[in-house]
Amino acid sequence: SPAEQTQEPAHYIDINGLRKTFSNGTVVAVDDFNLDIEEDEFVVFLGPSGCGKTTTLRCISGLELPDEGEVILNGRDVTFDKPKDRDLAFVFQNITLFPHMTVRENIRFGLDMKTDLSKDEKKRKVEETAELLDIAETLDRQPTALSGGQQQRVSIGRAMVMEPTAFLLDEPFANLDANLRDRMQTEIKRLQRELGKSMIFVTHDQEEAMTLGDKIVIMEDGEIQQVGTPYEIYNQPKNLFIAKFIGSPSTNIFEGTAKINGEEIYIETDDFEVRLPNVRASEFAASNGDMVFLGIRPEYMHVVPKSEGIFNAEIDVKELHGEHDAIYFTVGETPFTVTEPQGQVQDTERVKGVDFDTDKIWLFNEREERIH
Ligand code: ATP
């Protein structure tokens, strides 16, 4: 019918106006949280410690009940349903396997509660799950005889075998060493693609978030700051907090003043002046004399010979940073970083010229919102 045709397609998980406080309302852990998640979407909640990621996840899972708002799962309001009635799988940072049971018994644990499955079906499901997670050869061992990565796979397997509608993962790889964490990230992503299920993954690690997320939800102080693809979050941060939080080394920030001269726009700081190309004064979201923050990523600044750049500055330290050198400077009172290909900048002569890719400059207003 026409009425049906005009309906919005249902989102798989819909979180509306979620609010959760603790300690008689004095601690606001989550506020006005709204989010739609599609089936088969990989969503990452990212933010500094204490921003409310875990509390949000616990409200979705039913381990916590919200003060306000609703959680809709596949069209069904589950806000006040018990965790076991939500058909969601939860994987925690701390691995909680039963040490006296084998891997096989650990994975089968939830299935044993199900009366509608035959013994053979349970066996087959456990073995398929172990195969998919590459732990088939460990099935008859005790968890204590496994590596940390294998143990975390078993706990994922235990969740997976129940065939939940969605997975909630709270920093599941935080206790693994760096190499293993990288491998597990690749595998969880592959697994999610294979299963075609929604996953919500909580982390405070921006690199992990960028690697995994189809959609990243950045939180600060209980509130969503931005929702976007990794590309959008990296290239179009909505505010200064996100610009500084995402990227390593961090985005450089200089305080300055907007100067408008006819159609030309300059940013003037205590230490330099730079013209913004491709911006028309008539369309510019600031007025002459407004205080602004100029933001630019280290890869969009360049070290050039002394007096050939926009300003001169002295090198503090140079260090190897992945495939790049990170060169740390201070101009006036402001520290900043420039990245250049390894070995390109010699630091025997310590005063250098510094240049900008001026088309990569971001501007933020006094309220720290991005205006350009
Ligand atoms: P982390 O990365 O450190 O786990 P997080 O982003 O997951 O942090 P939450 O654990 O959700 O943050 O905590 C959000 C806020 O709510 C914090 O200020 C925290 O101290 C507070 N909080 C969480 N649980 C409780 C509780 N049971 N009682 C009181 N305050 C709580």
Boltz pocket constraint, residues with backbone or C-beta under 6 A from the ligand:
constraints:
  - pocket:
      binder: B
      contacts: [[A, 22], [A, 23], [A, 27], [A, 28], [A, 29], [A, 47], [A, 48], [A, 49], [A, 50], [A, 51], [A, 52], [A, 53], [A, 54], [A, 55], [A, 56], [A, 204]]
      max_distance: 6.0
